[in-house]
Amino acid sequence: MKKRKVEIHVKCDYCGKYTTSFVATPDHKLFCRFQTPGFPPDKDCMTDYNQSKRYPISGNITSHLPSKKTNQL
């Protein structure tokens, strides 16, 4: 009788899809990563997650600094 192969499916903490190709962080977060050896990854959710934490998008972005009003007498 042939031994069954174990296949693990995990849910990506960034995109929410189930995958068999994944990486884990020390904080027990799981991210999908599809890569052909020798080439850059096709999909790398861990890098996307780290970049989104580093440069958060907020709605209160202004293109100029507020000017200070001076009282002249």
Buried (B, 14 or more C-beta within 10 A) or exposed (E): EEEEEEEEEBEBBBEEEEBEEBBEEEEEBBBBBEEEEEEEBEBBBBEEBBEEEEEEEEEEEEEEEEEEEEEEE
